[in-house]
Amino acid sequence: MKIIRLLAVIVFASASSMVSQNCPSLGPDQFLPCGVTQATLNANMTTCNPTAISPALTTTYGVTNIPFAPAPVGGTAVNLSDDSQAGPFNIGFPFCFFGNTYNQFWIGSNGWVSFSAGQSNAFTSSGIPSAAFNVPKNCIMGPWQDWHPGVGPNVGNYIRYQVLGTAPCRRLVVSWTSIPMFQCTTTYGTFQIIIYESTNVIENHITNKPHCGWAGGTAVQGLHNLPGTIGITVPGRNSTVWTTTNNAYRYTPSGAPVTPTLNWYIVGNPVSIGTGSSIVVNPPNVGEFYTCVPEYPACYLGFNNCVAQAANNYPDTVFVQPGLSMPNATITAPTCISGPTQISVAPFSSTNIVQWTGPGIQGPNNTYTITINSGGTYSVLISNNQNTCTASSSVVVGQNPTLTIVPSVTAICAQNLNGSNTSILLSASGAPSYTWSNFIGVINTTPNLNSSVVNFSSTLPTGGVGSVDLTGSDGICTVTNTYTFPIIPNPTVSVTSPSVCPGGSVNIVASNATTYTWSPNVLLSNNTGPVVTALNVNFTKVYSVIGTSLGCNSATENSTVHVLQLNPVTPFSASNFCQNTTITFSANALNAAGYEWYGPNGFYSQLQTNNIPNAQPANAGNYTVNAIFVAGSMSCTTTNFIPVNVIPVPNIAVIPTITVCERESATFMANAPGAQSYTWTGPNNYQLNGNNPVFTNLTPTMSGMYTVTAAFSNGNMTCYNSNATDLLVKPI
């Protein structure tokens, strides 16, 4: 008899008693005589724990005082106002109450948990049972009294619920903590209602239930069914005036016993094979384990798995093996082996005795599966220690040839470029005869594919993996090995074709290979490496390069070095400019892509034509222009310059205003450094040359603005500047 301990324990937080199921004994294991393949199994209930607690229907309940041991307070807060209720909330497991199964509950602010919606929110308690509309029904009252969760310091957190434990031994805990009493709002009550999965037991733990004279001061602690026809209360607490502290009661279902169904199973298979106290089984040749489990209705499913470990009442199992009337031993073994290999015999039974013989057994020779490491004849004898049944068999196992392939090279090139090797010679050994086949990425260049030495050439222009199969045979055992080798892609070299200024040097860059060879080696900095420099280039020239990677060469690639064609740049401008005028100059060069100008006073411009307004002497000097010629990223220049002279034109100093009386004289004054001449003009067509003219016998008609113009010259260009004097002649 085998005992499988698969069951859990229900331990009530407030109870010392255990819950156990009746567990049948199935008797000793059965090894049937030769030729007997069927057995009858019986479940013996008399060996189970006689004091086990069995489930009962919830049609009525027993009330017992138990030690005060409330559960921890926590979980989801339920915010209720005065005389209100909330729900539905999920219980978390099926729960039976007065013969009905429920999965949801409602919480009333006045201290009750119901399993139906729409119960009365009445605050004045009444005795139960009662069918009156103002009495909550289908509920647990713990106690029903006028509580007020809508006032006080903890509104929204007086009432909480949570599910504790693990299936099938969970419990729902609903807690009212320090909740004020209506009209006695500084008087608080604390209590819990706890319902248990599987057993359907109900507990009510009261930490403090004080007195308040409002509504008669009465309260109910008990259970009330849905029609209002059954009320089960704690003695003395059915709508009476009472108080208590640290007090707990349990309501235990006490209806008719719930009888389980005896279900038979093959161990490990959840599908029942029959019911009842006995069953006829037909086990397979290797035998089978069976068990019988008492199973309860939905509301009591926990009794299937929750038992008292101390009672040692666990589902029993029994092993049944049929007798081998004419056993046929079947050996499973390969025809040929290459190394340590397992062979086995069937059918299997833990009660049989197995004995192997043969030339290459490694390790034990008395198990159903053994390891062999050489060819030969292997025999097995199976006997049953329960009867005289025996079986035997034998098998011949061959030894696979051990093939070896030796290559001439470890890799080949994809293409025969510039001397790249594309052939591989494979030499085979280890068998009397050979066949080469299944060529991937290569072609056979040896006529005889049964030779031990064969040559292959690449057919993959872009590289990859080449492979061939070699089959070796000794006439009995045949082995096929696949030999793979890399086919290296030839590098595809890229090379630049740069441009260069006449007589300049430029780098030529090659890529996509590991090493490089350049030609011709004339006016090159070197002929190896990815970067070489073409030196002193005065005409277009072509260079060649071959790249090599992993022993494979590229095709020859060419680089053409182009010499840029340059044209002279011609600047255009006048040579002389007067101060305060605009200097204008430009340049032109055939096929130029752009221009750059440099000049005095930090002048810089990229315009072909330039203007410098308000010219000053500091702007005089040489203006250099570079014409820019571009090919790709290469640029070259030609240079010229143009001189620019700025003739200074100083300001003329004058007497701004002259005031005299009629018939008096006035002297005008004008002075400018470097001025070569002065000319005055004014009212009445007045004109006079000289810098300091004198006016005599003045009249009022001679009043007005007199302008002086000074001339300046550098010998090539004359420039002018002006100023004015205001003459006022006052009449007498």
Buried (B, 14 or more C-beta within 10 A) or exposed (E): EEEEEEBBBBBBBBBEEBBBBBBBBBBEBBBBBBEEBEBEBBBEEEBBBEEBBBBBBBBBBEBEEBEBEBBEBEBEEBEBEBBBBBBBBEBBBBBBBBBBBBEBBBBBBBBBBBBBEEBBBBBBBBBBBBEEEEBBBBBBBBBBBBBBBBBBEBBEBBBBBBBBBEBBBBBBBBBBBBBBBBEBBEBBBBBBBBBBBBBBBBBBBBBBBBBBEBBEBBBBBBBBBBEBEBBBBBEEBBBBEBBBEEBBBBBBBBBEEBEBEBBBBBBEEEEBEBEEEEBEBEBBBEBBBBBBBBBBBEBBBBBBBBBBEEBEBBBBBBBBBBBBEEBEBEBEBBEBBBEEBEBBBBBBBEEBEBEBEBEBBEEEBEEBEBBBBBBBEBBBBBBBEBBEBBBBBBBEBBBBBEBEBEBEEEBBBBBBBBEBBBBBBBEBEBBEEBBBEEBBBBEBEEEEEEBBEBBBBBBBEEBBEBBBBBBBBBEEBBBEBEBEBBBBBBBBBBBBBBBBBEEBBBEBEBBBBEEBBBEEEEBBBEBEEBEBEBEEBEEEBEBEBBBBBBBBBBEBBEBBBBBBEBEEBBBEBEEBBBBBBEBBBBBBBEEBEBBBBBBBEEBEBEEBEBEBEEBBEEBBBEBBBBBBBBBEEBBBBBEBBBEBBBBBBBEBEBBEEBEBEBEBEBEBEBBBEEBEBBBBBBEEEBEBEEBEBEBEEBEEEBBBEBBBBBBBBBEEBBBBBBBBBBBBBEEE
